[in-house]
Protein backbone atom coordinates (compact mmCIF):
# COMPACT_ATOMS: atom_id res chain seq x y z
CA UNK A 1 0.00 0.00 0.00
CA UNK A 2 1.08 3.53 -0.67
CA UNK A 3 -0.03 6.35 1.56
CA UNK A 4 -0.15 10.13 1.18
CA UNK A 5 -0.51 11.42 4.71
CA UNK A 6 -3.23 9.27 6.22
CA UNK A 7 -4.89 8.44 2.88
CA UNK A 8 -4.32 5.28 0.84
CA UNK A 9 -3.37 6.32 -2.70
CA UNK A 10 -2.49 2.92 -4.19
CA UNK A 11 -3.06 -0.70 -3.22
CA UNK A 12 -2.07 -3.92 -4.97
CA UNK A 13 -3.58 -7.26 -3.98
CA UNK A 14 -2.48 -10.68 -5.21
CA UNK A 15 -4.70 -13.77 -5.05
CA UNK A 16 -3.71 -17.37 -5.72
CA UNK A 17 -5.98 -19.82 -7.47
CA UNK A 18 -8.10 -22.15 -5.31
CA UNK A 19 -6.52 -25.38 -4.15
CA UNK A 20 -7.68 -28.43 -2.26
CA UNK A 21 -6.73 -29.28 1.32
CA UNK A 22 -3.65 -31.48 1.79
CA UNK A 23 -4.39 -35.10 2.67
CA UNK A 24 -3.35 -34.64 6.32
CA UNK A 25 -6.14 -32.10 6.94
CA UNK A 26 -8.72 -33.03 4.31
CA UNK A 27 -11.01 -34.45 7.03
CA UNK A 28 -11.07 -31.00 8.71
CA UNK A 29 -11.83 -29.02 5.56
CA UNK A 30 -15.36 -27.86 4.77
CA UNK A 31 -16.42 -27.04 1.24
CA UNK A 32 -17.96 -23.70 0.48
CA UNK A 33 -21.42 -23.90 -1.08
CA UNK A 34 -21.37 -23.22 -4.82
CA UNK A 35 -17.59 -23.71 -5.15
CA UNK A 36 -15.63 -26.56 -6.64
CA UNK A 37 -11.89 -27.01 -6.33
CA UNK A 38 -9.86 -29.14 -8.72
CA UNK A 39 -7.27 -31.37 -7.07
CA UNK A 40 -3.77 -30.88 -8.50
PDB file with SEQRES, HELIX, SHEET and CRYST1 records, atoms N, CA, C and O in Angstrom:
SEQRES   1 A   40  UNK UNK UNK UNK UNK UNK UNK UNK UNK UNK UNK UNK UNK          
SEQRES   2 A   40  UNK UNK UNK UNK UNK UNK UNK UNK UNK UNK UNK UNK UNK          
SEQRES   3 A   40  UNK UNK UNK UNK UNK UNK UNK UNK UNK UNK UNK UNK UNK          
SEQRES   4 A   40  UNK                                                          
HELIX    1 AA1 UNK A   23  UNK A   28  5                                   6    
SHEET    1 AA1 2 UNK A   2  UNK A   4  0                                        
SHEET    2 AA1 2 UNK A   7  UNK A  10 -1                                        
CRYST1    1.000    1.000    1.000  90.00  90.00  90.00 P 1           1          
ATOM      1  N   UNK A   1       0.837  -1.174   0.000  1.00  0.00           N  
ATOM      2  CA  UNK A   1       0.000   0.000   0.000  1.00  0.00           C  
ATOM      3  C   UNK A   1       0.883   1.239   0.000  1.00  0.00           C  
ATOM      4  O   UNK A   1       1.955   1.277   0.604  1.00  0.00           O  
ATOM      5  N   UNK A   2       0.393   2.232  -0.693  1.00  0.00           N  
ATOM      6  CA  UNK A   2       1.082   3.526  -0.675  1.00  0.00           C  
ATOM      7  C   UNK A   2       0.157   4.541  -0.011  1.00  0.00           C  
ATOM      8  O   UNK A   2      -1.047   4.569  -0.264  1.00  0.00           O  
ATOM      9  N   UNK A   3       0.736   5.354   0.826  1.00  0.00           N  
ATOM     10  CA  UNK A   3      -0.027   6.352   1.555  1.00  0.00           C  
ATOM     11  C   UNK A   3       0.453   7.751   1.215  1.00  0.00           C  
ATOM     12  O   UNK A   3       1.629   7.959   0.919  1.00  0.00           O  
ATOM     13  N   UNK A   4      -0.459   8.703   1.259  1.00  0.00           N  
ATOM     14  CA  UNK A   4      -0.146  10.127   1.181  1.00  0.00           C  
ATOM     15  C   UNK A   4      -0.778  10.734   2.426  1.00  0.00           C  
ATOM     16  O   UNK A   4      -1.990  10.942   2.474  1.00  0.00           O  
ATOM     17  N   UNK A   5       0.031  11.012   3.417  1.00  0.00           N  
ATOM     18  CA  UNK A   5      -0.510  11.424   4.710  1.00  0.00           C  
ATOM     19  C   UNK A   5      -1.199  10.223   5.338  1.00  0.00           C  
ATOM     20  O   UNK A   5      -0.583   9.176   5.538  1.00  0.00           O  
ATOM     21  N   UNK A   6      -2.473  10.379   5.647  1.00  0.00           N  
ATOM     22  CA  UNK A   6      -3.234   9.270   6.225  1.00  0.00           C  
ATOM     23  C   UNK A   6      -4.175   8.636   5.209  1.00  0.00           C  
ATOM     24  O   UNK A   6      -5.032   7.836   5.584  1.00  0.00           O  
ATOM     25  N   UNK A   7      -4.035   8.974   3.939  1.00  0.00           N  
ATOM     26  CA  UNK A   7      -4.893   8.437   2.880  1.00  0.00           C  
ATOM     27  C   UNK A   7      -4.164   7.364   2.089  1.00  0.00           C  
ATOM     28  O   UNK A   7      -2.971   7.495   1.814  1.00  0.00           O  
ATOM     29  N   UNK A   8      -4.873   6.310   1.725  1.00  0.00           N  
ATOM     30  CA  UNK A   8      -4.316   5.279   0.843  1.00  0.00           C  
ATOM     31  C   UNK A   8      -4.444   5.805  -0.587  1.00  0.00           C  
ATOM     32  O   UNK A   8      -5.535   6.180  -1.016  1.00  0.00           O  
ATOM     33  N   UNK A   9      -3.332   5.834  -1.324  1.00  0.00           N  
ATOM     34  CA  UNK A   9      -3.371   6.322  -2.699  1.00  0.00           C  
ATOM     35  C   UNK A   9      -3.183   5.201  -3.723  1.00  0.00           C  
ATOM     36  O   UNK A   9      -3.496   5.378  -4.900  1.00  0.00           O  
ATOM     37  N   UNK A  10      -2.673   4.053  -3.281  1.00  0.00           N  
ATOM     38  CA  UNK A  10      -2.488   2.919  -4.191  1.00  0.00           C  
ATOM     39  C   UNK A  10      -2.416   1.637  -3.377  1.00  0.00           C  
ATOM     40  O   UNK A  10      -1.782   1.584  -2.323  1.00  0.00           O  
ATOM     41  N   UNK A  11      -3.084   0.597  -3.891  1.00  0.00           N  
ATOM     42  CA  UNK A  11      -3.056  -0.696  -3.219  1.00  0.00           C  
ATOM     43  C   UNK A  11      -3.002  -1.781  -4.283  1.00  0.00           C  
ATOM     44  O   UNK A  11      -3.725  -1.717  -5.277  1.00  0.00           O  
ATOM     45  N   UNK A  12      -2.157  -2.769  -4.079  1.00  0.00           N  
ATOM     46  CA  UNK A  12      -2.067  -3.917  -4.970  1.00  0.00           C  
ATOM     47  C   UNK A  12      -2.358  -5.169  -4.150  1.00  0.00           C  
ATOM     48  O   UNK A  12      -1.777  -5.368  -3.082  1.00  0.00           O  
ATOM     49  N   UNK A  13      -3.259  -6.011  -4.651  1.00  0.00           N  
ATOM     50  CA  UNK A  13      -3.576  -7.259  -3.976  1.00  0.00           C  
ATOM     51  C   UNK A  13      -3.313  -8.401  -4.938  1.00  0.00           C  
ATOM     52  O   UNK A  13      -3.610  -8.300  -6.129  1.00  0.00           O  
ATOM     53  N   UNK A  14      -2.761  -9.478  -4.426  1.00  0.00           N  
ATOM     54  CA  UNK A  14      -2.477 -10.676  -5.208  1.00  0.00           C  
ATOM     55  C   UNK A  14      -3.273 -11.833  -4.622  1.00  0.00           C  
ATOM     56  O   UNK A  14      -3.323 -12.006  -3.404  1.00  0.00           O  
ATOM     57  N   UNK A  15      -3.898 -12.629  -5.495  1.00  0.00           N  
ATOM     58  CA  UNK A  15      -4.695 -13.768  -5.052  1.00  0.00           C  
ATOM     59  C   UNK A  15      -4.262 -15.008  -5.810  1.00  0.00           C  
ATOM     60  O   UNK A  15      -4.117 -14.978  -7.032  1.00  0.00           O  
ATOM     61  N   UNK A  16      -4.059 -16.083  -5.097  1.00  0.00           N  
ATOM     62  CA  UNK A  16      -3.710 -17.368  -5.718  1.00  0.00           C  
ATOM     63  C   UNK A  16      -4.988 -18.071  -6.159  1.00  0.00           C  
ATOM     64  O   UNK A  16      -6.079 -17.752  -5.685  1.00  0.00           O  
ATOM     65  N   UNK A  17      -4.846 -19.014  -7.054  1.00  0.00           N  
ATOM     66  CA  UNK A  17      -5.981 -19.819  -7.465  1.00  0.00           C  
ATOM     67  C   UNK A  17      -6.404 -20.750  -6.331  1.00  0.00           C  
ATOM     68  O   UNK A  17      -5.614 -21.024  -5.427  1.00  0.00           O  
ATOM     69  N   UNK A  18      -7.646 -21.238  -6.372  1.00  0.00           N  
ATOM     70  CA  UNK A  18      -8.101 -22.149  -5.314  1.00  0.00           C  
ATOM     71  C   UNK A  18      -7.350 -23.469  -5.364  1.00  0.00           C  
ATOM     72  O   UNK A  18      -6.906 -23.904  -6.427  1.00  0.00           O  
ATOM     73  N   UNK A  19      -7.214 -24.092  -4.225  1.00  0.00           N  
ATOM     74  CA  UNK A  19      -6.524 -25.377  -4.147  1.00  0.00           C  
ATOM     75  C   UNK A  19      -7.175 -26.218  -3.059  1.00  0.00           C  
ATOM     76  O   UNK A  19      -7.738 -25.689  -2.100  1.00  0.00           O  
ATOM     77  N   UNK A  20      -7.092 -27.512  -3.216  1.00  0.00           N  
ATOM     78  CA  UNK A  20      -7.680 -28.435  -2.256  1.00  0.00           C  
ATOM     79  C   UNK A  20      -6.832 -28.549  -0.996  1.00  0.00           C  
ATOM     80  O   UNK A  20      -5.660 -28.172  -0.979  1.00  0.00           O  
ATOM     81  N   UNK A  21      -7.450 -29.077   0.058  1.00  0.00           N  
ATOM     82  CA  UNK A  21      -6.730 -29.275   1.321  1.00  0.00           C  
ATOM     83  C   UNK A  21      -5.756 -30.431   1.177  1.00  0.00           C  
ATOM     84  O   UNK A  21      -6.063 -31.405   0.490  1.00  0.00           O  
ATOM     85  N   UNK A  22      -4.571 -30.352   1.817  1.00  0.00           N  
ATOM     86  CA  UNK A  22      -3.648 -31.480   1.790  1.00  0.00           C  
ATOM     87  C   UNK A  22      -4.279 -32.687   2.480  1.00  0.00           C  
ATOM     88  O   UNK A  22      -5.178 -32.534   3.308  1.00  0.00           O  
ATOM     89  N   UNK A  23      -3.815 -33.862   2.145  1.00  0.00           N  
ATOM     90  CA  UNK A  23      -4.395 -35.103   2.671  1.00  0.00           C  
ATOM     91  C   UNK A  23      -4.433 -35.123   4.202  1.00  0.00           C  
ATOM     92  O   UNK A  23      -5.386 -35.641   4.785  1.00  0.00           O  
ATOM     93  N   UNK A  24      -3.410 -34.566   4.860  1.00  0.00           N  
ATOM     94  CA  UNK A  24      -3.347 -34.639   6.322  1.00  0.00           C  
ATOM     95  C   UNK A  24      -4.446 -33.831   7.009  1.00  0.00           C  
ATOM     96  O   UNK A  24      -4.754 -34.088   8.173  1.00  0.00           O  
ATOM     97  N   UNK A  25      -5.046 -32.860   6.315  1.00  0.00           N  
ATOM     98  CA  UNK A  25      -6.138 -32.103   6.942  1.00  0.00           C  
ATOM     99  C   UNK A  25      -7.428 -32.106   6.134  1.00  0.00           C  
ATOM    100  O   UNK A  25      -8.332 -31.316   6.410  1.00  0.00           O  
ATOM    101  N   UNK A  26      -7.524 -32.977   5.149  1.00  0.00           N  
ATOM    102  CA  UNK A  26      -8.724 -33.035   4.314  1.00  0.00           C  
ATOM    103  C   UNK A  26      -9.973 -33.322   5.146  1.00  0.00           C  
ATOM    104  O   UNK A  26     -11.049 -32.815   4.831  1.00  0.00           O  
ATOM    105  N   UNK A  27      -9.847 -34.122   6.199  1.00  0.00           N  
ATOM    106  CA  UNK A  27     -11.006 -34.446   7.032  1.00  0.00           C  
ATOM    107  C   UNK A  27     -11.517 -33.219   7.799  1.00  0.00           C  
ATOM    108  O   UNK A  27     -12.673 -33.198   8.223  1.00  0.00           O  
ATOM    109  N   UNK A  28     -10.678 -32.207   7.979  1.00  0.00           N  
ATOM    110  CA  UNK A  28     -11.068 -31.003   8.713  1.00  0.00           C  
ATOM    111  C   UNK A  28     -11.630 -29.914   7.800  1.00  0.00           C  
ATOM    112  O   UNK A  28     -12.249 -28.960   8.272  1.00  0.00           O  
ATOM    113  N   UNK A  29     -11.414 -30.059   6.507  1.00  0.00           N  
ATOM    114  CA  UNK A  29     -11.829 -29.023   5.561  1.00  0.00           C  
ATOM    115  C   UNK A  29     -13.325 -29.102   5.286  1.00  0.00           C  
ATOM    116  O   UNK A  29     -13.896 -30.189   5.202  1.00  0.00           O  
ATOM    117  N   UNK A  30     -13.952 -27.938   5.148  1.00  0.00           N  
ATOM    118  CA  UNK A  30     -15.365 -27.865   4.774  1.00  0.00           C  
ATOM    119  C   UNK A  30     -15.458 -27.168   3.427  1.00  0.00           C  
ATOM    120  O   UNK A  30     -14.799 -26.152   3.204  1.00  0.00           O  
ATOM    121  N   UNK A  31     -16.274 -27.709   2.528  1.00  0.00           N  
ATOM    122  CA  UNK A  31     -16.415 -27.044   1.237  1.00  0.00           C  
ATOM    123  C   UNK A  31     -17.361 -25.859   1.346  1.00  0.00           C  
ATOM    124  O   UNK A  31     -18.295 -25.852   2.148  1.00  0.00           O  
ATOM    125  N   UNK A  32     -17.097 -24.870   0.527  1.00  0.00           N  
ATOM    126  CA  UNK A  32     -17.957 -23.697   0.476  1.00  0.00           C  
ATOM    127  C   UNK A  32     -19.080 -23.973  -0.520  1.00  0.00           C  
ATOM    128  O   UNK A  32     -18.818 -24.466  -1.617  1.00  0.00           O  
ATOM    129  N   UNK A  33     -20.317 -23.666  -0.160  1.00  0.00           N  
ATOM    130  CA  UNK A  33     -21.424 -23.905  -1.083  1.00  0.00           C  
ATOM    131  C   UNK A  33     -21.218 -23.161  -2.405  1.00  0.00           C  
ATOM    132  O   UNK A  33     -20.828 -21.994  -2.418  1.00  0.00           O  
ATOM    133  N   UNK A  34     -21.483 -23.845  -3.502  1.00  0.00           N  
ATOM    134  CA  UNK A  34     -21.372 -23.224  -4.820  1.00  0.00           C  
ATOM    135  C   UNK A  34     -19.968 -23.155  -5.375  1.00  0.00           C  
ATOM    136  O   UNK A  34     -19.760 -22.561  -6.433  1.00  0.00           O  
ATOM    137  N   UNK A  35     -18.982 -23.751  -4.688  1.00  0.00           N  
ATOM    138  CA  UNK A  35     -17.593 -23.705  -5.151  1.00  0.00           C  
ATOM    139  C   UNK A  35     -17.037 -25.095  -5.340  1.00  0.00           C  
ATOM    140  O   UNK A  35     -17.252 -25.978  -4.510  1.00  0.00           O  
ATOM    141  N   UNK A  36     -16.323 -25.290  -6.428  1.00  0.00           N  
ATOM    142  CA  UNK A  36     -15.630 -26.558  -6.636  1.00  0.00           C  
ATOM    143  C   UNK A  36     -14.151 -26.271  -6.796  1.00  0.00           C  
ATOM    144  O   UNK A  36     -13.763 -25.265  -7.391  1.00  0.00           O  
ATOM    145  N   UNK A  37     -13.332 -27.156  -6.265  1.00  0.00           N  
ATOM    146  CA  UNK A  37     -11.885 -27.008  -6.326  1.00  0.00           C  
ATOM    147  C   UNK A  37     -11.320 -28.243  -7.007  1.00  0.00           C  
ATOM    148  O   UNK A  37     -11.611 -29.373  -6.613  1.00  0.00           O  
ATOM    149  N   UNK A  38     -10.508 -28.015  -8.032  1.00  0.00           N  
ATOM    150  CA  UNK A  38      -9.856 -29.139  -8.719  1.00  0.00           C  
ATOM    151  C   UNK A  38      -8.636 -29.560  -7.929  1.00  0.00           C  
ATOM    152  O   UNK A  38      -7.847 -28.714  -7.507  1.00  0.00           O  
ATOM    153  N   UNK A  39      -8.473 -30.845  -7.724  1.00  0.00           N  
ATOM    154  CA  UNK A  39      -7.270 -31.370  -7.067  1.00  0.00           C  
ATOM    155  C   UNK A  39      -6.125 -31.318  -8.069  1.00  0.00           C  
ATOM    156  O   UNK A  39      -6.313 -31.634  -9.244  1.00  0.00           O  
ATOM    157  N   UNK A  40      -4.948 -30.924  -7.615  1.00  0.00           N  
ATOM    158  CA  UNK A  40      -3.773 -30.877  -8.502  1.00  0.00           C  
ATOM    159  C   UNK A  40      -2.793 -31.942  -8.144  1.00  0.00           C  
ATOM    160  O   UNK A  40      -1.745 -32.056  -8.780  1.00  0.00           O  
TER     161      UNK A  40                                                      
END                                                                             
